[in-house]
Amino acid sequence: MTDQPVDVLAIGPHPDDVELLCGGTLARSADQGYRTAILDLTRGEMGTRGTPDLRAEEAARAAAVLGVGRRVNAGLPDAGVTNDRETRERIVGLIRELRPRVVILPFLRGRHPDHRVAAELCRDACFLAGLARYGSGEAHRPHKIIHALAFREDPVKPTFVVDITEQFSRKMEAIRSYSSQFDGVSQAGEAFPTGQSLYELVESQSRHYGSLIRRGYGEPFHTEETVEVGDVAGMRVRSL
């Protein structure tokens, strides 16, 4: 554990959400020398399969596979995440402790109530963490918030896609760490069943997102703000 600020923090409502949505991006960030962390909001105690203790063990293994430096659990109630003052203050405290530059959140819409609420809750907390007179601890506001778009069915075009071709095998190894949740299943979180196993579904989706940037595998993201391009002549995705 380190007191240094985190470069990239991924926040998920339940253990395993981050691996599904942006595990490859976390692995790539670690490969690039950035300090990475995961914040799980709940222990996943309402899950049909496994137990919270088992999921915690699986989460630790998955984090090690992805090269994540820290993994923290906020201890919020599974299937009961709310965006109220008490909860915001708890997340603000964790944001100030981790001091991330970039925060990856779920998308603002989702099938699971925890996913939708988590996106709003954590976005609000990131703003409030920058108010010097709000709560306790030293103020800190992340520079960038990005929303993971994987498995979305809405007509939302990704703002950008991260090439995870070199990290894809580790993404899958991290996901497979959750054998209590994913072995023999065909859906999870925002991933609807297609007749494939969940592992096959993750691969086919990742291939699709990779094809959008002419790469083998990718993970898509959305930002509310416009992304700046500093080198038009150096843009890599071919148009024709």
LINJOJO-V87787 format. One record per backbone hydrogen bond with DSSP energy under -0.5 kcal/mol. NH is the residue of the N-H (numbers start at 1). CO is the residue of the C=O. Records with the same first field share a line. If there is no record, write none. Layout:
# LINJOJO-V87787
NH = CO ; CO
This chain:
# LINJOJO-V87787
6 = 98
7 = 35
8 = 35
9 = 102
10 = 37
11 = 104
12 = 39
17 = 14
18 = 14
20 = 16
21 = 17
22 = 18
23 = 19
26 = 22
27 = 23
28 = 24
29 = 25
30 = 26
31 = 27
32 = 28
33 = 30
34 = 29
37 = 8
38 = 70
39 = 10
40 = 38 ; 72
41 = 12 ; 39
42 = 13
43 = 76
47 = 44
55 = 51
56 = 52
57 = 53
58 = 54
59 = 55
60 = 56
61 = 57
62 = 58
63 = 59
64 = 60
65 = 61
66 = 62
67 = 63 ; 64
68 = 63
69 = 36
70 = 36
72 = 38
74 = 40
76 = 41
80 = 77
84 = 82
88 = 84
89 = 85
90 = 86
91 = 87
92 = 88
93 = 89
94 = 90
95 = 91
96 = 92
97 = 93
98 = 94
99 = 95
101 = 6
102 = 7
103 = 144
104 = 9
105 = 103 ; 146
115 = 112
116 = 112
117 = 113
118 = 114
119 = 115
120 = 116
121 = 117
122 = 118
123 = 119
124 = 120
125 = 121
126 = 122
127 = 123
128 = 124
129 = 125
130 = 127
131 = 128
132 = 130
134 = 131
135 = 133
140 = 129
143 = 101
144 = 101
146 = 103
147 = 222
148 = 105
149 = 220
150 = 220
152 = 149
156 = 154
157 = 155
159 = 221
160 = 221
162 = 219
164 = 162 ; 217
165 = 217
168 = 164 ; 165
171 = 167
172 = 168
173 = 169
174 = 170
175 = 171
176 = 172
177 = 173 ; 174
178 = 175
179 = 177
181 = 178
182 = 178
183 = 179
185 = 182
188 = 191
191 = 188
192 = 190
198 = 185
201 = 197
202 = 198
203 = 199
204 = 200
205 = 201
206 = 202
207 = 203
208 = 204
209 = 205
210 = 206
211 = 207
212 = 208 ; 209
213 = 210
214 = 211
215 = 210
218 = 206
219 = 162
221 = 160
222 = 147
234 = 231
235 = 232
238 = 236
